[in-house]
């Protein structure tokens, strides 16, 4: 009899706790949600988020507040995300390959991997491009550039060490014996100023950073490092078309939450973000900027990131690890 009473008491105690946990998730969200962007205001991640969030706000019924936390190649912001409460009120953009190189690089001794994040949805996949100053006379095609760079050292701008631009450059050097030397900048604005001002020889960047300047005649894109041509710059051939099939490069930007966030909360967030990404106004504005909306969730998103992680691991010798 005593045993039955004990069980009954435990059941009574457990029930309110279970109900409270359920009702908390069921009423989510009740207040604004903070979203950490690990790069500065005005960059492509920040701009894309500000275009997307009004549509997501409407789906959730509360505002998404952007918090810019640049620094450390993204890791100032990602460290804050990882150390945040997993109550669903702090989210963040994760940018690859920077995220992956940041935890695989042994010098940082970060005991972190993809499993420390709850993946919600990929937003943008921005393929890499190689461009030159509009007044460049030494080379005007990829073949001419590669031939010149095989015999001469050329400076090439990137948005940071071990990011997609830098890795693409290292792949070119490794596979085609070019001699590109990286000039790392603090972001897209400085990078674009470097090539347009003639301060570097070549620019390794992304479609979203460069397509408007190309269309306006402010610089010249020679090739896109993608499996197929981009609708944003359809006149530009892929490296593979030009005979350089070993270099494909992209930057992916998606939404994640801290590990342990309630699955029902994650499902609500996924539905809201996917609906927001499909909003016609959002899609039109992103197309205008040359930012490729590439919606991936669940296994598709994880497989994309795991494939990217394997790609980075295969470059460890090239990266000096």
Secondary structure, 3 states (H helix, E strand, C coil): CHHHHHHHHHHHHHHHHHHHHHHHHHCCCCCCEEEEECCCCCCHHHHHHHHHHHHHHHHHCCCEEEEECCCHHHHHHHHHHHCCCCCCCEEEEEEECHHHHHHHCHHHCCCCCHHHEEEEEEEEEEEEEEEEECCCCCCCCHHHHHHHHHHCCEEEEECCCCCHHHHHHHHHHHHHCCCEEEEECCCHHHHHHHHHCCCCCEEEEEHHHHHHHHHCCCEEEEEEECCCCCHHHCCCCECCCCCCCCCCCEEEEEEEEECCCCHHHHHHHHHHHHHHHCCHHHHHHHHHHCCCEEEECHHHHHHHHHHHHHHHHCCCCCCCC
